[in-house]
Amino acid sequence: MILLTASDGVPDREGRITNALIAQGCLLQGGRIDRSVLSPDVWIEPEADVQESILLDGVHIGRGAQIRRAILDRGTVIPPGARIGYDLIAESEEFTLSEKGITVVGSAPAIRATHQYTA
């Protein structure tokens, strides 16, 4: 486990990384990353939660976004507060869904922070 704390001591910028593979060039500003693979140039903002996912080059996860059991293609931007991998029925209409319940988000989709599946 790696515990990240910002040098300025701002509490919302603390982070936790467990069982993850993180490529060089990633910017991790906090949040939680668990059992995931981060390719080069991935940016994770504070309070984001990434679980059991694969994030390809240049993915940007906004503040407080939640990603679970997903594959995000290159350059995908997830806005603050969005949720991916939590409502598979709603997501199957917009994204590709594997038989095992993995949400696959194609390159540069129009993902809204106020998606119906943000509960």
Secondary structure, DSSP 8 states (H G I E B T S, - for coil): -EEE--TT--GGG-EEEES-EE-TT-EE-SEEEES-EE-TT-EE-TT-EEES-EE-TT-EE-TT-EEESEEE-TT-EE-TT-EESS-HHHHHTTSEE-TTS-EEE-SS----TT-GGG-
